[in-house]
C-alpha cells in the first residue's frame, strides 16, 4: 500500500473511531509505525483540536440523517 493510501486510511479511521483517535493522540510514533506512515503526519493529525474532530462527527451524523430522510438530531453546538 502506498503511503498516500495509508494516510487516507489513518485519517478516515481517526474521524470515524474515537478509540482510534485516542490511540493516535496517546502514542503517535507507535501508530505511525503500525500504519506505515510518517510520524510527522500522525503528529499533525494529533494536533487537530479534539473539539474540531467532535464537531465533524456531529455534522456527519446530521448529514447522514438528512440524506436518509430522518428528522435530524440537534447538533449540540
N, CA and C atoms as an extended XYZ file, in Angstrom:
231
Properties=species:S:1:pos:R:3:atomname:S:1:resname:S:1:resid:I:1 pbc="F F F"
N         0.854       -1.175        0.000 N   UNK     1
C         0.000        0.000        0.000 CA  UNK     1
C         0.900        1.238        0.000 C   UNK     1
N         0.522        2.213       -0.793 N   UNK     2
C         1.310        3.437       -0.830 CA  UNK     2
C         1.069        4.248        0.434 C   UNK     2
N         2.006        5.144        0.715 N   UNK     3
C         1.816        5.984        1.900 CA  UNK     3
C         0.579        6.854        1.755 C   UNK     3
N         0.298        7.287        0.548 N   UNK     4
C        -0.892        8.115        0.336 CA  UNK     4
C        -2.163        7.370        0.754 C   UNK     4
N        -2.283        6.122        0.361 N   UNK     5
C        -3.452        5.332        0.761 CA  UNK     5
C        -3.462        5.089        2.265 C   UNK     5
N        -2.279        4.837        2.823 N   UNK     6
C        -2.189        4.618        4.269 CA  UNK     6
C        -2.606        5.879        5.020 C   UNK     6
N        -2.199        7.037        4.515 N   UNK     7
C        -2.595        8.304        5.162 CA  UNK     7
C        -4.106        8.480        5.123 C   UNK     7
N        -4.709        8.173        3.976 N   UNK     8
C        -6.166        8.297        3.871 CA  UNK     8
C        -6.867        7.372        4.867 C   UNK     8
N        -6.346        6.157        4.992 N   UNK     9
C        -6.938        5.203        5.930 CA  UNK     9
C        -6.826        5.709        7.370 C   UNK     9
N        -5.651        6.227        7.742 N   UNK    10
C        -5.441        6.734        9.105 CA  UNK    10
C        -6.380        7.908        9.382 C   UNK    10
N        -6.453        8.841        8.459 N   UNK    11
C        -7.338        9.997        8.649 CA  UNK    11
C        -8.789        9.543        8.778 C   UNK    11
N        -9.209        8.656        7.898 N   UNK    12
C       -10.588        8.167        7.953 CA  UNK    12
C       -10.909        7.478        9.268 C   UNK    12
N        -9.994        6.638        9.712 N   UNK    13
C       -10.226        5.938       10.994 CA  UNK    13
C       -10.258        6.920       12.154 C   UNK    13
N        -9.387        7.917       12.106 N   UNK    14
C        -9.370        8.914       13.185 CA  UNK    14
C       -10.711        9.645       13.265 C   UNK    14
N       -11.255       10.000       12.098 N   UNK    15
C       -12.511       10.746       12.076 CA  UNK    15
C       -13.712        9.872       12.416 C   UNK    15
N       -13.614        8.580       12.189 N   UNK    16
C       -14.726        7.659       12.428 CA  UNK    16
C       -14.740        7.047       13.816 C   UNK    16
N       -13.564        6.793       14.376 N   UNK    17
C       -13.465        5.933       15.549 CA  UNK    17
C       -12.793        6.661       16.722 C   UNK    17
N       -13.574        7.061       17.731 N   UNK    18
C       -12.994        7.770       18.878 CA  UNK    18
C       -11.888        6.992       19.597 C   UNK    18
N       -11.993        5.667       19.664 N   UNK    19
C       -10.951        4.873       20.325 CA  UNK    19
C        -9.645        4.936       19.529 C   UNK    19
N        -9.752        4.896       18.224 N   UNK    20
C        -8.567        5.008       17.365 CA  UNK    20
C        -7.955        6.402       17.509 C   UNK    20
N        -8.804        7.414       17.543 N   UNK    21
C        -8.312        8.782       17.743 CA  UNK    21
C        -7.540        8.874       19.061 C   UNK    21
N        -8.055        8.262       20.110 N   UNK    22
C        -7.376        8.296       21.410 CA  UNK    22
C        -6.011        7.622       21.328 C   UNK    22
N        -5.927        6.496       20.635 N   UNK    23
C        -4.634        5.818       20.447 CA  UNK    23
C        -3.667        6.701       19.675 C   UNK    23
N        -4.174        7.336       18.627 N   UNK    24
C        -3.355        8.221       17.804 CA  UNK    24
C        -2.781        9.358       18.646 C   UNK    24
N        -3.603        9.940       19.480 N   UNK    25
C        -3.153       11.060       20.316 CA  UNK    25
C        -2.204       10.593       21.424 C   UNK    25
N        -2.423        9.396       21.949 N   UNK    26
C        -1.621        8.907       23.072 CA  UNK    26
C        -0.210        8.510       22.653 C   UNK    26
N        -0.060        7.927       21.468 N   UNK    27
C         1.259        7.458       21.035 CA  UNK    27
C         1.385        7.562       19.521 C   UNK    27
N         1.597        8.786       19.021 N   UNK    28
C         1.683        8.978       17.569 CA  UNK    28
C         2.792        8.163       16.906 C   UNK    28
N         3.924        8.012       17.575 N   UNK    29
C         5.050        7.280       16.981 CA  UNK    29
C         4.690        5.811       16.755 C   UNK    29
N         4.091        5.190       17.741 N   UNK    30
C         3.718        3.777       17.613 CA  UNK    30
C         2.664        3.587       16.530 C   UNK    30
N         1.681        4.459       16.487 N   UNK    31
C         0.635        4.338       15.490 CA  UNK    31
C         1.207        4.538       14.090 C   UNK    31
N         2.135        5.486       13.945 N   UNK    32
C         2.761        5.723       12.642 CA  UNK    32
C         3.488        4.468       12.163 C   UNK    32
N         4.240        3.834       13.041 N   UNK    33
C         4.943        2.595       12.674 CA  UNK    33
C         3.949        1.510       12.279 C   UNK    33
N         2.912        1.371       13.069 N   UNK    34
C         1.899        0.338       12.836 CA  UNK    34
C         1.206        0.528       11.485 C   UNK    34
N         0.936        1.763       11.133 N   UNK    35
C         0.163        2.055        9.920 CA  UNK    35
C         1.024        2.311        8.687 C   UNK    35
N         2.333        2.450        8.869 N   UNK    36
C         3.212        2.666        7.725 CA  UNK    36
C         3.182        4.070        7.164 C   UNK    36
N         2.990        5.037        8.051 N   UNK    37
C         3.020        6.444        7.654 CA  UNK    37
C         4.074        7.161        8.477 C   UNK    37
N         4.386        8.391        8.099 N   UNK    38
C         5.402        9.121        8.840 CA  UNK    38
C         4.860        9.591       10.189 C   UNK    38
N         5.754        9.673       11.130 N   UNK    39
C         5.378       10.166       12.448 CA  UNK    39
C         4.903       11.611       12.368 C   UNK    39
N         5.531       12.392       11.500 N   UNK    40
C         5.125       13.789       11.339 CA  UNK    40
C         3.674       13.920       10.904 C   UNK    40
N         3.245       13.030       10.012 N   UNK    41
C         1.851       13.049        9.568 CA  UNK    41
C         0.914       12.782       10.745 C   UNK    41
N         1.228       11.756       11.528 N   UNK    42
C         0.370       11.397       12.665 CA  UNK    42
C         0.392       12.501       13.714 C   UNK    42
N         1.541       13.084       13.952 N   UNK    43
C         1.604       14.202       14.909 CA  UNK    43
C         0.779       15.385       14.425 C   UNK    43
N         0.766       15.602       13.128 N   UNK    44
C        -0.076       16.667       12.569 CA  UNK    44
C        -1.549       16.409       12.829 C   UNK    44
N        -1.977       15.159       12.655 N   UNK    45
C        -3.373       14.817       12.955 CA  UNK    45
C        -3.659       14.986       14.442 C   UNK    45
N        -2.705       14.570       15.269 N   UNK    46
C        -2.895       14.676       16.718 CA  UNK    46
C        -3.001       16.134       17.157 C   UNK    46
N        -2.463       17.042       16.356 N   UNK    47
C        -2.506       18.469       16.703 CA  UNK    47
C        -3.873       19.097       16.417 C   UNK    47
N        -4.717       18.402       15.667 N   UNK    48
C        -6.061       18.929       15.404 CA  UNK    48
C        -6.830       18.918       16.721 C   UNK    48
N        -7.462       20.020       17.031 N   UNK    49
C        -8.185       20.134       18.298 CA  UNK    49
C        -9.280       19.073       18.388 C   UNK    49
N        -9.345       18.365       19.496 N   UNK    50
C       -10.379       17.325       19.660 CA  UNK    50
C       -11.794       17.860       19.429 C   UNK    50
N       -12.031       19.109       19.784 N   UNK    51
C       -13.362       19.685       19.591 CA  UNK    51
C       -13.716       19.767       18.106 C   UNK    51
N       -12.736       20.011       17.259 N   UNK    52
C       -12.998       20.075       15.819 CA  UNK    52
C       -13.353       18.699       15.273 C   UNK    52
N       -12.678       17.668       15.772 N   UNK    53
C       -12.976       16.311       15.335 CA  UNK    53
C       -14.385       15.932       15.794 C   UNK    53
N       -14.730       16.277       17.021 N   UNK    54
C       -16.083       16.001       17.523 CA  UNK    54
C       -17.137       16.734       16.715 C   UNK    54
N       -16.868       17.974       16.362 N   UNK    55
C       -17.810       18.751       15.550 CA  UNK    55
C       -17.992       18.097       14.183 C   UNK    55
N       -16.913       17.609       13.605 N   UNK    56
C       -17.010       16.915       12.322 CA  UNK    56
C       -17.904       15.689       12.450 C   UNK    56
N       -17.701       14.917       13.503 N   UNK    57
C       -18.527       13.708       13.703 CA  UNK    57
C       -20.008       14.059       13.841 C   UNK    57
N       -20.304       15.102       14.635 N   UNK    58
C       -21.704       15.510       14.810 CA  UNK    58
C       -22.299       15.958       13.474 C   UNK    58
N       -21.539       16.712       12.707 N   UNK    59
C       -22.010       17.189       11.419 CA  UNK    59
C       -22.280       16.023       10.476 C   UNK    59
N       -21.420       15.047       10.522 N   UNK    60
C       -21.583       13.883        9.650 CA  UNK    60
C       -22.844       13.095       10.002 C   UNK    60
N       -23.103       12.924       11.286 N   UNK    61
C       -24.320       12.234       11.727 CA  UNK    61
C       -25.545       13.001       11.236 C   UNK    61
N       -25.510       14.301       11.399 N   UNK    62
C       -26.615       15.156       10.960 CA  UNK    62
C       -26.852       15.000        9.457 C   UNK    62
N       -25.795       15.083        8.666 N   UNK    63
C       -25.930       14.963        7.210 CA  UNK    63
C       -26.452       13.583        6.815 C   UNK    63
N       -25.979       12.547        7.479 N   UNK    64
C       -26.468       11.200        7.189 CA  UNK    64
C       -27.956       11.083        7.476 C   UNK    64
N       -28.396       11.672        8.581 N   UNK    65
C       -29.819       11.634        8.930 CA  UNK    65
C       -30.654       12.373        7.892 C   UNK    65
N       -30.173       13.519        7.434 N   UNK    66
C       -30.894       14.279        6.412 CA  UNK    66
C       -30.996       13.462        5.125 C   UNK    66
N       -29.895       12.854        4.722 N   UNK    67
C       -29.892       12.037        3.495 CA  UNK    67
C       -30.857       10.860        3.594 C   UNK    67
N       -30.994       10.310        4.794 N   UNK    68
C       -31.884        9.156        4.998 CA  UNK    68
C       -33.344        9.576        5.180 C   UNK    68
N       -33.601       10.877        5.190 N   UNK    69
C       -34.957       11.369        5.342 CA  UNK    69
C       -35.464       11.370        6.769 C   UNK    69
N       -34.558       11.167        7.713 N   UNK    70
C       -34.940       11.183        9.119 CA  UNK    70
C       -34.977       12.615        9.628 C   UNK    70
N       -35.676       12.796       10.745 N   UNK    71
C       -35.627       14.086       11.411 CA  UNK    71
C       -34.279       14.167       12.121 C   UNK    71
N       -33.433       15.112       11.713 N   UNK    72
C       -32.081       15.159       12.293 CA  UNK    72
C       -32.099       15.472       13.770 C   UNK    72
N       -31.134       14.905       14.481 N   UNK    73
C       -30.947       15.250       15.875 CA  UNK    73
C       -30.258       16.598       15.956 C   UNK    73
N       -30.365       17.230       17.105 N   UNK    74
C       -29.673       18.510       17.286 CA  UNK    74
C       -28.182       18.293       17.236 C   UNK    74
N       -27.481       19.248       16.673 N   UNK    75
C       -26.038       19.136       16.548 CA  UNK    75
C       -25.321       19.365       17.864 C   UNK    75
N       -25.917       20.042       18.777 N   UNK    76
C       -25.291       20.271       20.071 CA  UNK    76
C       -24.119       21.229       20.043 C   UNK    76
N       -24.206       22.201       19.185 N   UNK    77
C       -23.101       23.174       19.087 CA  UNK    77
C       -23.051       23.953       20.309 C   UNK    77
